[in-house]
Amino acid sequence: MQNIRVSNFVEVKRMSIKTSRVQGTAHVTIEHDRCIGCGRCVQVCCGAPLYMEDGKVQVDQTRLFGCIACGQCVAVCPQDCILVTGRDLSSQDKLDLGQPENRSSYEHLYSLMLGRRSIRRFSNRDVEQIIIDKILDAAATAPMGIPPSDVEVLVLEGRKKVREFSDDAAQFIQKCKWFFSPPMLMLQRPFVGKEACELSKSFVKPMISFLAEGRERGEDWLMYDAPLAMLFQGSSYADPADSYIAATYAMLAAQSLGLGSCMIGSIAPFIKQSRAIKEKYGISSKMPHGLVVVFGYSEIEYRRGIKRRFAKVSFCR
């Protein structure tokens, strides 16, 4: 850590942003013979190491956070004369977006979103590896609090592996049933609030009993015998929303590829309390946030979309 002066009047403490994967700053290279000094890179720079001096872009890694490898400068440079390497970024990560008219329109995107449903009945068909790879590629484009992404993905391929994971999770959830008994909910209420206790009483507790009854009949009401599942988890450094946003991107990608999907939010909160499950499946021992999504080809054709509404929308003008 060191003192730096970011202006003539303000002095701050500067330290590069550390995540579970990286620390330190990325390296910025500018081809000054090609640079036209437009300043766009400086305008979008997130870590603030770029600045203009005498009409030229300069790099000072001691300014604010230094280069965090967000890639904003690379994305906007009209001369393609900026290279950022480090913090999981390389020259191979720069991609051409093509012409704007060839990208998806709002109408196409809205149609995709409107057609997405939570699918819980899957056909007896495996999900091809090329489809899985495309889902992961799309989900990896999700925004994150601080680059690079701290989201990890556990991919469970095939009904057998998904069912095994589901059974392990269901067994552990069953062991936690005592935690949702009336006396325990009464004790928890001052700490977790009225709403959380009501949700536990009306949803979590009956869900645990329903899962157990289904397992006795050989039915999987936790992950619905899906042929593919993914657990998205973030590290302690990650924004809590990072894994949820990546999971949402995965769902939309799956929809575009002809798959159905369903978010299972009830699994991760229990799994992060089970050392045995985390060790068996290689899940981070410090998983603070997570979300499971199941995928597969829908057994039933959906012919209509269902419009949804927010609880409330307020405009401040």
C-alpha positions as CSV (number, residue, x, y, z in Angstrom):
1,M,0.0,0.0,0.0
2,Q,1.2,3.5,-0.7
3,N,0.1,7.1,-0.6
4,I,-0.6,8.6,-4.0
5,R,-2.0,12.0,-5.2
6,V,-4.8,11.5,-7.8
7,S,-5.3,15.2,-8.1
8,N,-3.7,18.4,-6.9
9,F,-6.0,18.4,-3.8
10,V,-6.9,14.8,-2.9
11,E,-4.6,12.3,-1.4
12,V,-5.8,8.6,-0.9
13,K,-4.5,5.2,0.0
14,R,-3.9,3.0,-3.1
15,M,-4.0,-0.8,-3.1
16,S,-4.6,-3.2,-6.0
17,I,-7.8,-5.1,-5.8
18,K,-7.3,-8.7,-4.6
19,T,-9.7,-11.6,-5.4
20,S,-9.5,-15.3,-4.7
21,R,-7.8,-15.8,-8.1
22,V,-5.5,-12.8,-8.6
23,Q,-3.7,-9.9,-7.0
24,G,-1.7,-7.0,-8.3
25,T,-2.4,-5.1,-11.4
26,A,-2.6,-6.1,-15.1
27,H,-0.1,-4.8,-17.6
28,V,-1.2,-2.1,-20.2
29,T,0.6,-1.6,-23.4
30,I,-0.2,1.3,-25.8
31,E,1.1,1.6,-29.3
32,H,1.6,5.3,-29.3
33,D,2.5,5.5,-33.0
34,R,-1.1,4.3,-33.8
35,C,-2.9,6.1,-31.0
36,I,-4.9,9.2,-32.1
37,G,-5.3,10.6,-28.6
38,C,-9.1,10.4,-28.7
39,G,-9.3,9.8,-24.9
40,R,-12.1,7.2,-25.1
41,C,-10.0,4.7,-23.2
42,V,-9.4,7.2,-20.4
43,Q,-13.2,7.9,-20.2
44,V,-14.1,4.3,-19.6
45,C,-11.1,3.2,-17.5
46,C,-12.4,1.6,-14.3
47,G,-9.2,1.3,-12.2
48,A,-8.1,4.8,-13.3
49,P,-4.4,4.0,-14.4
50,L,-5.0,5.7,-17.7
51,Y,-4.9,9.5,-18.1
52,M,-4.2,12.1,-20.8
53,E,-1.1,14.2,-20.9
54,D,0.0,16.5,-23.7
55,G,-2.6,14.8,-26.0
56,K,-1.3,11.3,-25.4
57,V,-2.6,8.4,-23.2
58,Q,-0.3,7.6,-20.3
59,V,-0.3,4.7,-17.8
60,D,0.3,5.1,-14.1
61,Q,-0.5,2.0,-12.1
62,T,-0.3,3.9,-8.8
63,R,-3.5,5.8,-9.6
64,L,-6.4,4.6,-7.6
65,F,-6.6,0.8,-8.1
66,G,-4.3,0.5,-11.1
67,C,-5.4,-1.7,-14.0
68,I,-8.0,-4.3,-12.9
69,A,-8.2,-5.9,-16.4
70,C,-11.8,-4.9,-17.0
71,G,-10.9,-4.6,-20.7
72,Q,-13.0,-1.5,-21.2
73,C,-10.1,0.4,-22.9
74,V,-9.5,-2.5,-25.3
75,A,-13.2,-2.6,-26.2
76,V,-13.5,1.0,-27.1
77,C,-10.2,1.9,-28.8
78,P,-10.9,2.8,-32.5
79,Q,-7.3,2.1,-33.5
80,D,-7.0,-1.2,-31.7
81,C,-3.7,-0.1,-30.2
82,I,-4.2,-1.1,-26.6
83,L,-3.2,-4.5,-25.1
84,V,-4.0,-5.6,-21.5
85,T,-2.5,-8.8,-20.1
86,G,-2.6,-10.3,-16.6
87,R,-5.3,-10.8,-14.1
88,D,-6.6,-13.7,-16.3
89,L,-6.7,-11.5,-19.4
90,S,-4.7,-12.1,-22.6
91,S,-4.4,-10.9,-26.2
92,Q,-6.5,-14.0,-27.3
93,D,-9.5,-12.7,-25.2
94,K,-10.1,-9.8,-27.6
95,L,-13.1,-10.7,-29.9
96,D,-14.6,-8.9,-32.8
97,L,-18.3,-8.1,-32.2
98,G,-19.2,-7.7,-35.8
99,Q,-21.6,-5.2,-37.2
100,P,-24.4,-3.9,-35.0
101,E,-27.1,-4.9,-37.4
102,N,-26.0,-8.5,-37.1
103,R,-26.6,-8.6,-33.3
104,S,-29.8,-9.6,-31.5
105,S,-32.6,-7.1,-31.5
106,Y,-34.7,-6.3,-28.4
107,E,-37.6,-8.0,-30.1
108,H,-35.6,-11.3,-30.5
109,L,-34.3,-11.1,-26.9
110,Y,-37.7,-10.3,-25.4
111,S,-39.2,-13.2,-27.4
112,L,-36.5,-15.5,-26.0
113,M,-37.1,-14.4,-22.5
114,L,-40.9,-14.6,-22.8
115,G,-40.7,-18.1,-24.1
116,R,-38.5,-19.3,-21.2
117,R,-40.3,-21.4,-18.6
118,S,-39.1,-23.3,-15.6
119,I,-39.0,-26.9,-16.9
120,R,-39.4,-29.8,-14.5
121,R,-40.2,-32.7,-16.9
122,F,-37.4,-33.7,-19.2
123,S,-37.3,-36.1,-22.1
124,N,-35.1,-39.1,-22.1
125,R,-32.3,-37.5,-24.0
126,D,-28.8,-36.5,-23.0
127,V,-27.5,-33.0,-23.5
128,E,-24.7,-33.0,-26.0
129,Q,-21.2,-31.8,-25.0
130,I,-21.2,-29.1,-27.6
131,I,-24.3,-27.6,-26.1
132,I,-22.9,-27.8,-22.6
133,D,-19.8,-25.9,-23.8
134,K,-21.9,-23.2,-25.4
135,I,-23.9,-22.7,-22.3
136,L,-20.7,-22.3,-20.3
137,D,-19.2,-19.9,-22.9
138,A,-22.3,-17.7,-22.7
139,A,-22.6,-17.8,-18.9
140,A,-18.9,-16.7,-18.6
141,T,-19.8,-13.4,-20.3
142,A,-21.9,-12.4,-17.3
143,P,-20.8,-9.2,-15.5
144,M,-19.1,-9.5,-12.2
145,G,-18.4,-7.1,-9.3
146,I,-14.6,-7.1,-9.8
147,P,-12.8,-8.8,-12.7
148,P,-11.8,-11.5,-13.2
149,S,-14.9,-13.6,-12.4
150,D,-14.7,-15.4,-9.1
151,V,-17.6,-17.7,-10.1
152,E,-16.9,-21.5,-10.2
153,V,-19.2,-24.0,-11.9
154,L,-19.7,-27.6,-11.0
155,V,-21.1,-29.5,-14.0
156,L,-23.0,-32.7,-13.3
157,E,-23.4,-34.6,-16.6
158,G,-25.9,-37.4,-17.1
159,R,-29.0,-38.5,-15.1
160,K,-27.0,-40.9,-13.0
161,K,-24.6,-38.2,-11.7
162,V,-27.4,-35.6,-11.2
163,R,-29.5,-38.2,-9.3
164,E,-26.5,-39.1,-7.1
165,F,-25.9,-35.4,-6.3
166,S,-29.7,-34.9,-5.7
167,D,-29.8,-37.9,-3.3
168,D,-26.8,-36.7,-1.4
169,A,-28.4,-33.2,-1.0
170,A,-31.8,-34.6,-0.1
171,Q,-30.4,-36.8,2.6
172,F,-28.5,-33.9,4.1
173,I,-31.6,-31.7,3.9
174,Q,-33.6,-34.4,5.7
175,K,-31.1,-34.3,8.5
176,C,-31.7,-30.6,8.9
177,K,-35.4,-31.0,9.4
178,W,-35.1,-30.4,13.1
179,F,-33.9,-26.9,12.5
180,F,-37.4,-26.0,11.1
181,S,-39.4,-27.4,14.0
182,P,-41.8,-24.9,15.8
183,P,-39.5,-24.5,18.8
184,M,-36.5,-23.8,16.6
185,L,-38.4,-21.3,14.4
186,M,-39.5,-19.5,17.5
187,L,-35.9,-19.2,18.7
188,Q,-34.7,-18.0,15.3
189,R,-37.4,-15.4,14.8
190,P,-35.7,-12.5,16.6
191,F,-32.5,-13.1,14.6
192,V,-33.8,-13.9,11.1
193,G,-37.1,-12.0,11.1
194,K,-40.8,-12.8,10.8
195,E,-40.8,-13.2,7.0
196,A,-37.9,-15.8,7.0
197,C,-39.7,-17.8,9.7
198,E,-43.0,-17.7,7.8
199,L,-41.2,-18.9,4.7
200,S,-39.5,-21.7,6.5
201,K,-42.8,-22.8,8.0
202,S,-44.9,-22.6,4.8
203,F,-42.3,-23.8,2.3
204,V,-39.0,-25.2,3.6
205,K,-40.5,-27.6,6.2
206,P,-43.2,-29.1,4.0
207,M,-40.6,-29.3,1.1
208,I,-38.3,-31.4,3.2
209,S,-41.2,-33.9,4.0
210,F,-42.3,-33.9,0.3
211,L,-38.7,-34.7,-0.9
212,A,-38.4,-37.6,1.6
213,E,-41.8,-39.1,0.5
214,G,-40.7,-38.8,-3.1
215,R,-37.4,-40.5,-2.5
216,E,-39.2,-43.4,-0.9
217,R,-41.2,-43.8,-4.1
218,G,-38.0,-43.5,-6.2
219,E,-38.9,-40.0,-7.4
220,D,-36.5,-37.0,-7.6
221,W,-38.5,-33.9,-6.7
222,L,-35.3,-31.9,-6.0
223,M,-33.6,-31.9,-9.4
224,Y,-36.4,-33.6,-11.4
225,D,-34.2,-36.4,-12.9
226,A,-32.6,-33.8,-15.2
227,P,-29.8,-35.0,-17.5
228,L,-27.6,-32.0,-16.7
229,A,-27.1,-29.7,-13.7
230,M,-24.7,-26.9,-12.9
231,L,-23.9,-25.4,-9.5
232,F,-22.8,-21.8,-9.8
233,Q,-20.8,-20.6,-6.8
234,G,-19.0,-17.5,-5.9
235,S,-16.0,-17.0,-3.6
236,S,-15.9,-14.9,-0.4
237,Y,-14.4,-12.1,-2.5
238,A,-17.2,-12.1,-5.1
239,D,-20.2,-10.0,-5.1
240,P,-23.2,-12.1,-3.9
241,A,-25.0,-11.5,-7.1
242,D,-22.2,-12.8,-9.4
243,S,-23.1,-16.5,-9.3
244,Y,-26.8,-15.7,-9.7
245,I,-26.2,-13.5,-12.8
246,A,-24.0,-16.2,-14.4
247,A,-26.7,-18.8,-13.7
248,T,-29.3,-16.5,-15.3
249,Y,-27.1,-16.1,-18.4
250,A,-26.8,-19.9,-18.6
251,M,-30.6,-20.3,-18.5
252,L,-31.0,-17.8,-21.4
253,A,-28.3,-19.5,-23.4
254,A,-30.0,-22.9,-22.8
255,Q,-33.3,-21.5,-24.0
256,S,-31.7,-20.2,-27.2
257,L,-30.2,-23.7,-27.8
258,G,-33.5,-25.5,-27.4
259,L,-33.2,-26.7,-23.8
260,G,-35.4,-26.2,-20.9
261,S,-34.1,-25.2,-17.5
262,C,-35.0,-24.5,-13.9
263,M,-33.3,-22.7,-11.0
264,I,-33.2,-24.7,-7.8
265,G,-32.5,-22.2,-5.1
266,S,-33.2,-24.5,-2.1
267,I,-30.0,-26.7,-2.6
268,A,-27.0,-24.4,-2.2
269,P,-27.9,-23.0,1.3
270,F,-27.9,-26.6,2.6
271,I,-24.9,-27.8,0.7
272,K,-22.6,-25.0,2.0
273,Q,-23.3,-26.5,5.5
274,S,-22.3,-30.0,4.5
275,R,-18.5,-30.7,4.6
276,A,-19.1,-34.3,3.2
277,I,-20.9,-33.1,0.1
278,K,-18.4,-30.3,-0.6
279,E,-15.5,-32.7,-0.3
280,K,-17.1,-35.4,-2.5
281,Y,-17.9,-33.0,-5.4
282,G,-14.9,-30.7,-5.1
283,I,-17.0,-27.7,-4.0
284,S,-15.2,-24.8,-2.3
285,S,-15.1,-25.3,1.4
286,K,-15.9,-21.5,1.7
287,M,-18.9,-21.3,-0.6
288,P,-20.8,-18.3,0.7
289,H,-23.2,-18.0,-2.3
290,G,-24.5,-20.5,-4.8
291,L,-27.3,-21.6,-7.1
292,V,-28.2,-24.8,-8.9
293,V,-29.7,-24.9,-12.4
294,V,-31.0,-28.1,-14.1
295,F,-31.1,-28.4,-17.9
296,G,-32.6,-30.8,-20.4
297,Y,-34.9,-31.2,-23.4
298,S,-38.4,-30.6,-22.4
299,E,-40.8,-33.6,-22.4
300,I,-43.7,-31.3,-23.0
301,E,-44.1,-28.6,-25.7
302,Y,-44.9,-25.1,-24.4
303,R,-47.1,-23.2,-26.8
304,R,-47.6,-19.9,-25.0
305,G,-45.7,-17.4,-22.9
306,I,-46.9,-16.0,-19.6
307,K,-46.5,-12.4,-18.9
308,R,-44.9,-11.5,-15.5
309,R,-45.0,-8.3,-13.4
310,F,-42.8,-6.7,-10.8
311,A,-44.3,-6.2,-7.3
312,K,-43.8,-2.5,-7.8
313,V,-42.2,-0.1,-10.1
314,S,-41.5,3.5,-8.9
315,F,-40.2,6.3,-11.0
316,C,-38.3,9.3,-9.5
317,R,-38.2,12.1,-11.9
